[in-house]
Amino acid sequence: MMRKIVVIFSCLCTLTLSPWVVRGQDPTLSQFYAAPLLISPAFAGVSQTSKVNFNHRNQWPNLAANYQFSALTADISVASINSGFGFIATTDKQFANLKTTTLGLQYAYHLTLAPESSVSFGMEGAYVSKGIDYSSLVFGDQVSSLVGGGSLGTSTDPILSQFKPNANYVDLSTGVLFNLKNTWLGVSAHHLNAPNKSLINGSDDILQTKYSVQIGTKILFEDSYYEQNSVSERNREKSISPVMHYKHQGTFDQMDLGAYLTLSPLVIGAWYRGIPLKNTNNTSSRESFVALLGYKQDNFSIGYSYDMTISNLGLPSGGAHELSIAYLFDLDMSIKKPFLKIKRNLSCPKF
């Protein structure tokens, strides 16, 4: 019982001090291309196809600070107006009593520059609700009653009045994605309006703008005789895709650097997360090594990845397990098809 009290008290202290000390960062997925709409709204409908993605991440399962994140995203293409529309729904859970839910809509405009190059501009508006379940917290007066031999009653601690049950706010984001044959470059910015996510009355906990850059290329082992992005081509793909995903938010930096090997229907991925040679406050910025095993056939794909923690938390934290499931619909929602339709193929991985 005392261990539970200590853990909960530690979590409460983290929340109490967060406006000044702890700046919570965005959820991080290892299989970031399995949830492209979370990277940038510019991905919505970009390949003139429609898709649905589900992702779940269980991070540090062996620690009291276990973090779980789930996302459901979907997008549709409307090629007749060079547009794509996206929907995102995410939820996460920290310390078993702090939860955040996000619902968002996206719009992207796609501009074809040449037969093998294009640019996509995207924007996103989301509604976020962050809340804490105070019934699972133990306050000082409740501990005193236990020590005196009494039962654990309802707290009357005045510190409780400083907290509010929920923080609700609007979150705005944007992104640009360039595609040249088998190479892509994306830049995105989230939390443009810097919303206040504090759970303490009268205080500010500003969610700082997050900037990210996505770069990658696909190197085919053999030329395809099939139409780009067709089912036949996807089922016979043999390639390697080096990728880099860099993020910056406030004083926080993170980079994923690695590659995907595709030997259809199998996909094997490996990458490093951290900033090489960078140390902050005498602490290394290395975070984890990630390994992925994926399967994709026809329009269906499923992937599992494991993060091996190499930071100070070490292997006892349990690392992170991640699952992704996706289905691609080879359809465009245009009511009237354009007379000249140039297929835009985005070669980024599916995991």
C-alpha positions in Angstrom: 0.0 0.0 0.0 2.8 2.4 0.9 4.5 1.7 -2.5 1.3 2.7 -4.2 1.1 5.9 -2.2 4.7 6.8 -3.1 4.1 6.1 -6.8 0.9 8.2 -6.9 2.5 11.0 -4.9 5.4 11.1 -7.4 3.0 11.3 -10.3 1.2 14.2 -8.5 4.4 16.1 -8.0 5.2 15.7 -11.6 1.9 17.1 -12.6 2.2 19.9 -10.0 5.6 21.0 -11.2 5.0 20.5 -14.9 4.3 24.2 -15.8 7.8 25.1 -14.6 9.9 22.0 -14.9 8.4 19.2 -17.1 7.3 20.1 -20.6 5.3 17.1 -21.9 6.1 16.2 -25.5 4.0 14.7 -28.2 3.5 10.9 -28.5 6.2 9.3 -30.5 5.5 6.3 -32.7 8.3 4.1 -34.0 6.3 3.0 -37.0 5.7 6.7 -37.9 4.9 6.0 -41.6 2.1 3.6 -40.5 0.3 6.7 -39.2 1.3 9.3 -41.8 -1.5 11.7 -40.9 0.1 12.1 -37.4 3.3 13.2 -39.1 1.8 15.8 -41.3 -1.7 16.7 -42.7 0.0 17.0 -46.1 -0.2 13.2 -46.4 -4.0 13.2 -46.6 -5.0 11.5 -49.9 -1.6 12.2 -51.4 -1.4 9.0 -53.5 -4.9 9.3 -54.9 -6.0 6.4 -52.7 -7.9 6.1 -49.5 -6.8 4.2 -46.4 -7.5 3.4 -42.7 -4.7 2.9 -40.1 -4.8 1.7 -36.5 -1.8 2.0 -34.2 -1.1 1.0 -30.6 2.0 1.7 -28.5 2.8 0.3 -25.1 5.9 2.0 -23.7 7.9 1.1 -20.5 5.4 -1.7 -19.4 7.7 -2.6 -16.5 7.5 0.9 -14.9 4.9 2.7 -12.9 5.2 5.5 -15.5 3.9 3.1 -18.2 2.6 5.0 -21.2 0.0 3.7 -23.7 -1.1 5.4 -26.9 -3.7 4.4 -29.6 -4.6 6.1 -32.8 -7.2 5.6 -35.5 -6.7 7.6 -38.7 -8.3 7.6 -42.1 -8.1 9.7 -45.3 -9.8 9.9 -48.7 -8.7 11.2 -52.0 -10.8 13.6 -54.2 -8.6 13.8 -57.3 -11.1 15.9 -59.3 -10.4 18.8 -57.0 -6.7 17.8 -56.3 -7.6 17.3 -52.6 -7.4 14.9 -49.8 -9.4 14.8 -46.5 -8.2 13.2 -43.3 -9.6 12.2 -39.9 -7.6 11.5 -36.7 -8.6 10.1 -33.3 -6.1 9.4 -30.6 -6.0 8.6 -26.9 -3.2 8.1 -24.5 -2.9 7.1 -20.8 -0.1 8.0 -18.3 0.2 6.8 -14.8 -3.2 5.1 -15.2 -5.0 8.3 -14.2 -3.9 11.0 -16.8 -5.6 10.7 -20.2 -5.6 12.8 -23.3 -8.0 12.5 -26.2 -7.7 14.2 -29.6 -10.2 14.5 -32.5 -9.0 16.2 -35.7 -9.9 17.0 -39.3 -7.4 17.6 -42.1 -7.4 19.0 -45.6 -4.6 18.8 -48.2 -4.2 20.3 -51.6 -2.1 18.4 -54.1 -0.3 20.1 -57.0 1.4 18.1 -59.8 4.6 19.8 -60.9 5.6 17.3 -63.5 4.7 13.6 -64.4 7.0 12.4 -61.6 7.0 15.3 -59.1 4.3 16.9 -56.9 3.8 19.0 -53.8 1.1 18.7 -51.2 0.0 21.5 -48.7 -1.9 20.4 -45.7 -3.7 21.9 -42.6 -5.3 20.5 -39.5 -7.6 21.6 -36.8 -8.1 19.4 -33.7 -10.0 19.4 -30.4 -8.0 18.1 -27.4 -9.3 17.1 -24.0 -6.8 16.3 -21.3 -8.0 15.1 -17.9 -7.0 13.5 -14.6 -8.8 11.0 -12.4 -8.3 12.4 -8.9 -10.0 9.4 -7.2 -6.9 7.3 -7.8 -4.6 9.9 -6.0 -3.7 9.7 -2.3 -3.3 13.0 -0.4 -1.5 13.8 2.8 -4.6 13.8 5.1 -5.5 10.3 3.8 -2.1 9.0 4.6 -2.3 10.5 8.1 -5.6 8.6 8.7 -4.0 5.3 7.7 -1.1 5.8 10.0 -3.5 6.5 12.9 -5.2 3.2 12.2 -8.2 4.7 10.4 -9.5 4.0 6.9 -8.7 5.7 3.6 -11.5 8.3 3.4 -12.1 11.3 1.1 -9.4 13.9 1.0 -10.1 17.4 2.1 -6.6 18.6 1.3 -6.8 22.2 0.0 -4.2 21.4 -2.7 -7.0 19.6 -4.5 -8.9 22.8 -5.2 -5.9 24.1 -7.2 -6.5 21.4 -9.9 -9.2 21.4 -12.6 -10.5 18.0 -13.9 -10.0 18.8 -17.6 -8.1 21.1 -20.0 -9.8 21.5 -23.3 -8.3 23.4 -26.2 -8.1 23.7 -30.0 -4.8 22.7 -31.7 -3.7 23.8 -35.2 -1.1 22.2 -37.5 0.2 22.4 -41.0 2.7 20.7 -43.4 4.2 20.6 -46.8 5.3 17.4 -48.7 7.5 17.3 -51.8 7.7 14.1 -53.9 10.1 13.5 -56.8 9.8 10.0 -58.3 11.1 7.7 -55.4 12.3 10.5 -53.1 10.3 12.6 -50.7 10.9 15.6 -48.4 8.4 16.8 -45.8 8.3 19.6 -43.3 5.5 20.1 -40.7 4.6 22.2 -37.7 2.2 21.2 -35.0 0.7 23.3 -32.2 1.0 26.6 -34.2 -1.4 28.3 -31.8 0.7 27.2 -28.7 -2.4 26.1 -26.6 -2.4 26.1 -22.8 -2.7 22.5 -21.5 -2.3 23.2 -17.8 -4.5 21.3 -15.3 -3.8 23.9 -12.6 -6.1 26.8 -12.1 -4.6 30.2 -13.0 -1.3 28.7 -14.5 0.1 28.3 -17.9 1.6 25.2 -19.4 2.1 26.1 -23.1 2.3 23.3 -25.6 5.2 24.6 -27.7 5.3 24.3 -31.5 6.8 21.1 -32.8 8.7 21.2 -36.0 9.6 18.0 -37.9 11.4 17.1 -41.1 10.9 13.8 -43.0 13.4 12.7 -45.7 13.6 9.4 -47.5 14.2 7.6 -50.8 13.3 4.2 -52.2 15.9 2.2 -54.1 14.4 -0.6 -56.2 16.3 -3.8 -56.7 14.5 -4.5 -60.0 12.4 -2.4 -62.3 8.6 -3.0 -62.2 6.6 -3.7 -65.3 3.4 -2.8 -63.5 1.6 0.5 -63.0 2.9 2.5 -60.1 1.1 1.9 -56.8 -0.9 -0.9 -58.3 -1.6 -4.1 -56.3 0.6 -6.2 -58.7 3.5 -3.8 -58.1 3.0 -3.8 -54.3 3.0 -7.6 -54.2 6.3 -7.9 -56.1 8.3 -5.0 -54.5 12.0 -5.6 -53.7 13.6 -2.4 -52.4 15.5 -0.7 -49.6 14.3 2.7 -48.2 16.8 4.8 -46.1 14.8 7.3 -44.0 15.3 10.1 -41.5 12.7 11.7 -39.3 13.8 14.7 -37.2 11.7 16.5 -34.6 12.3 19.7 -32.5 10.0 21.0 -29.8 11.3 23.6 -27.3 14.5 22.2 -25.9 13.7 18.7 -27.1 15.3 17.1 -30.1 14.8 13.6 -31.5 15.9 11.8 -34.7 15.0 8.5 -36.2 17.6 7.2 -38.7 17.4 3.8 -40.4 16.1 1.8 -43.3 13.3 -0.5 -44.4 14.1 -3.6 -46.5 11.1 -4.8 -48.5 11.1 -8.3 -50.0 7.3 -8.7 -50.6 5.3 -9.7 -48.7 7.9 -9.2 -45.8 9.2 -5.9 -44.6 12.2 -5.7 -42.2 13.2 -2.4 -40.6 15.9 -1.2 -38.2 16.8 2.3 -37.0 18.4 4.3 -34.2 16.5 6.9 -32.2 18.5 9.7 -30.6 20.9 12.5 -31.5 24.4 11.1 -32.1 27.2 12.8 -30.2 24.9 15.2 -28.4 24.9 15.3 -24.6 22.5 17.4 -22.5 23.3 18.1 -18.8 26.0 15.4 -19.0 23.3 12.9 -20.2 23.5 11.2 -23.5 20.7 11.8 -26.0 20.6 8.2 -27.2 17.2 6.6 -26.7 16.6 3.3 -28.4 17.3 0.8 -31.2 14.1 -0.2 -33.0 13.5 -3.4 -34.9 10.4 -4.0 -37.2 8.8 -7.0 -38.8 6.0 -6.3 -41.2 3.8 -8.1 -43.7 1.9 -6.5 -46.6 -0.1 -8.3 -49.2 -2.6 -6.8 -51.6 -4.2 -3.9 -49.7 -3.6 -5.2 -46.2 -0.5 -4.6 -44.0 0.4 -5.4 -40.4 3.5 -4.6 -38.5 5.1 -5.2 -35.1 8.1 -3.3 -33.7 10.1 -3.3 -30.5 12.1 -0.5 -29.0 15.2 -1.6 -27.1 15.8 1.1 -24.6 19.5 2.3 -24.4 18.9 5.5 -22.4 19.4 5.7 -18.6 16.2 3.8 -18.1 17.8 0.7 -19.6 16.4 -2.7 -20.4 14.5 -3.1 -17.1 12.0 -0.5 -18.4 10.6 -3.1 -20.8 11.2 -1.0 -23.9 8.2 -0.4 -26.1 5.9 -2.6 -28.1 4.1 -1.3 -31.1 1.4 -2.7 -33.4 0.1 -1.3 -36.7 -2.7 -2.5 -38.9 -3.7 -0.7 -42.2 -6.0 -1.2 -45.2 -5.6 0.6 -48.4 -8.7 1.3 -50.6 -7.8 1.7 -54.3 -10.5 4.2 -54.9 -10.9 7.9 -55.4 -14.0 9.7 -54.1 -14.3 12.1 -57.1 -17.8 12.5 -58.4 -16.5 13.5 -61.8 -13.2 12.1 -62.9 -10.7 14.5 -64.4 -10.1 14.2 -68.2 -6.3 13.9 -67.6 -5.4 12.0 -64.5 -1.7 12.0 -63.6 -1.0 9.3 -61.0 0.9 10.7 -58.0 2.9 7.8 -56.3 4.4 8.4 -52.9 7.2 5.8 -52.2 7.5 6.2 -48.4 7.2 3.0 -46.4 4.0 1.7 -44.9 5.4 1.2 -41.4 
